[in-house]
Amino acid sequence: MNWFIENYVCGSRMAAYLNSVAKNSDIKDGFIVFVRNPIDRFWSAVKKTHGYKKEYPNGLTSDMGTFVEDYKAAINQSISDLQGTQDVHFLPQCKNIEGKTIVRKIFMDEFFEPNVRKCLDDYNFSFIDGFCIDDWFNVNRNPQKNDSHALKYIKEDKAIFGKLTMYYKDDFALSASNIRKSQKRRKT
């Protein structure tokens, strides 16, 4: 049984892993989805398509790039390829969840780890012997080379940011609900 939606460039490897090791849950109808900021997700997709291999716990690897030497050229090429793309890494994350019953959204923010743990507890997940969630929480903790430069470039270039805002407008709306929740948590 799959309980986690494998939403590309949005914790998809973790979702696939959890689906493969979960034996049981209280969820009878519906899915859990990881939701990511559209700009961060876009940059990860750029790294995936223009980058290098990355190693994960337990010897797994993926094509997720650890850096892109010419990040501006890679971003601009990806922006020009957006319209009409069928590349799942660039499709809006809302496309992958539309029509599905979502029982929990877990935002990939500073509360991600405790929220995943709480979700696993809330829905009484049981797992195969030897499962250890801790292996997965250190994978993407540290920013990669050029991440801050690339994200700054994306956010400060009005044409690029405008195109991404339009293309990912539903994803921005999905992420906005989390921004309001985060601001409330910080005030308390």
Disulfide bonds with the S-S distance in Angstrom:
none
